Amino acid sequence: MLISSEFDKFFEKTILSLRSYLNHLVCIGGCANALYRHHPKACRSDIKPIVTMDIDLASETSLHRYFK
């Protein structure tokens, strides 16, 4: 589970809907923090991560041309 079962469903639906553009996007913000916990090299921490119930995405360039 990333954040909660409700959020995980939202995250999965969002990522699947953007699958054609994922090579142009990077997940940032609190959701990215939740994803990092699942990386094979992640370390356990006693510090509770700050997570948000939204998905922040960044792109190197404008994605407007992909949505015409």
N, C-alpha and C positions, 0 to 999 in steps of 0.2 A: 504494500500500500504506500502510495506517495504521501498523501495528506489525509484523505478520508475516502471512503468508498464512493460517496457522491462526487467528490472532486475528481477521483480517478476516472470515473465514467465520462465526465465532462472533458478531461484531458485527453482521453483516448479518442473520443468523438472529434475533438478539435484537431488533433494530430492526424487522424485518418482523413479528415476533410482537406487538410493541407499537404497531404503526402506528395503531390506533384511538385511542391515548392520547397520541400524540406532541405534540399541541398543548398538553398539560398537563405535559410533561416537559422538563427541561434536562439535557444531558449535562455532567457535572462531573468533576473529578479528572484523572488521567493520560491517560485516553482523550480527554477534551476537548482536552487539549494536543495530542494527535496530530491531531485533527480541524482545529484552528486552522491547522496548517501548510498545509492545502489551501484556505484562504480566499483569495479573489482579492487581498486587501490584505496578506496575510502577507509578512513580510520573512524572508529567510534569516538564519540565525544560526549562529555557530560553537559556541554552547553546546548541548550535547546535552540534549534535553528529558528530563524524568523521565516515564516512561510505565509504566503498570501493565497487567497482563493481565486486567483486569476492567472492568466498565462501572458507573460510579457515576451514578445518576440522581437528580435533585431535582425536587420539585414544590412549588408554592406552597401547596397544600392537600393534605389526605389523599386518597389514591386509593381508600380502602376502598369507597366507595360505587360505584365503577366495577366492582368485582369481586364483587358480590353475586349 
